[in-house]
C-alpha cells in the first residue's frame, strides 16, 4: 500500500496536470454472500478518493472504501442446530488507471486496476447438540470469536461519465471487481455450505474538487 501511494505521489509531481480530492460512495448491486449464507451487510460503500490527471486523457485514481459486511447462516436436524452470525468492518483500496474517451458531450471514461481488501470484526456461533452423556438431552453452546480476514486482491474494471462544474466534478460510474478468493467459507455437518461471493458490482458516484492547477 505504501508503494502505491509513493507511485501516485511521484507520478503526480512529475506529470500531473491537476490533482482532485473528494469522496466516493454508492451502493452494492450484487449479493455479497451465497449458498446457505444470508447477507446482513449494509448496502452502501463510502470513502475518500484522489485523482491525479495526466496528459493525453489519462489519470490515476486511488480510493479507500469502507463497507459494513455481515451474514447469518443456519442449519440443523434432529441431532443438532447451529447458527453463525458475523459482522465485519471492511476496507478496500482500489488503485486505478483511467482513460477519458474523446466524446466531448458526455466525457466518458474507462478504468482498470487492482484493489487489496482487509476486514475485521466478530463472529458468534450458537446452537445445541445431543449430549454425549445423556443421548436424550441436548447441550447448548455459544462462542464469540474475533475475525481477521486474510488480505484478498481484486481485479477492477469499470467506466463512467465526468460531469465538470468549474473546479467541482461529479463522476457517476459502474465498477466490477473479481476477488481472488473467498474470505468467508465453510460447511455445516449435514452438508450445506456458506461463503462470500468473489464477484462484486457497485454503482458509485465520485464528487471531487480540483486543487492546485
TAMO-V997675 format. One record per residue. N is the residue number from 1. D_FIRST is the distance of its C-alpha to the first C-alpha in Angstrom with 1 decimal. Layout:
BEGIN
n->[N/N]
d_first->[D_FIRST/D_FIRST]
END
This chain:
BEGIN
n->[1/2/3/4/5/6/7/8/9/10/11/12/13/14/15/16/17/18/19/20/21/22/23/24/25/26/27/28/29/30/31/32/33/34/35/36/37/38/39/40/41/42/43/44/45/46/47/48/49/50/51/52/53/54/55/56/57/58/59/60/61/62/63/64/65/66/67/68/69/70/71/72/73/74/75/76/77/78/79/80/81/82/83/84/85/86/87/88/89/90/91/92/93/94/95/96/97/98/99/100/101/102/103/104/105/106/107/108/109/110/111/112/113/114/115/116/117/118/119/120/121/122/123/124/125/126/127/128/129/130/131/132/133/134/135/136/137/138/139/140/141/142/143/144/145/146/147/148/149/150/151/152/153/154/155/156/157/158/159/160/161/162/163/164/165/166/167/168/169/170/171/172/173/174/175/176/177/178/179/180/181/182/183/184/185/186/187/188/189/190/191/192/193/194/195/196/197/198/199/200/201/202/203/204/205/206/207/208/209/210/211/212/213]
d_first->[0.0/3.8/5.4/5.1/6.4/8.7/9.9/10.9/12.6/14.4/15.6/16.6/18.6/20.3/21.3/20.6/23.8/22.4/19.6/19.9/18.5/19.5/19.2/19.0/21.0/23.3/24.7/24.1/26.8/26.8/27.4/24.4/26.7/29.6/32.7/34.1/31.2/31.9/29.0/29.0/25.8/25.8/25.8/23.7/20.0/18.9/16.2/15.3/14.7/14.5/16.3/17.0/20.3/21.4/24.9/26.6/25.2/21.6/18.6/14.8/13.7/10.6/11.5/10.9/13.9/15.9/18.6/21.4/22.1/25.3/28.1/31.5/33.3/36.9/39.4/42.8/46.3/49.5/47.9/44.6/42.4/38.6/36.2/32.4/30.5/26.8/24.7/20.9/18.4/15.7/12.4/11.0/8.2/10.1/9.5/13.2/15.8/19.0/22.6/25.5/28.7/31.7/33.7/34.5/36.1/33.1/30.0/28.2/24.9/23.1/19.3/17.3/13.7/11.3/9.8/8.4/10.7/11.8/15.2/17.8/21.5/25.0/27.4/31.2/33.6/37.3/40.5/43.6/45.2/48.7/49.7/50.1/53.1/54.9/54.2/55.7/53.2/49.5/46.9/44.2/40.7/37.6/34.2/31.1/27.8/24.3/21.7/18.1/16.8/15.3/11.9/13.0/12.0/13.9/15.6/16.2/19.4/21.3/23.6/25.1/27.4/26.9/29.5/29.7/31.8/31.8/28.5/27.7/26.2/26.3/24.5/25.7/24.0/24.0/20.8/20.8/18.1/19.1/17.2/17.6/19.4/21.1/19.6/23.1/26.2/29.5/33.3/36.3/39.3/41.4/39.0/37.0/33.2/30.4/26.8/23.9/23.9/21.5/22.5/21.5/23.0/22.4/24.6/22.6/23.6/21.6/23.3/22.1/23.8/23.9/23.6/24.7/26.4]
END
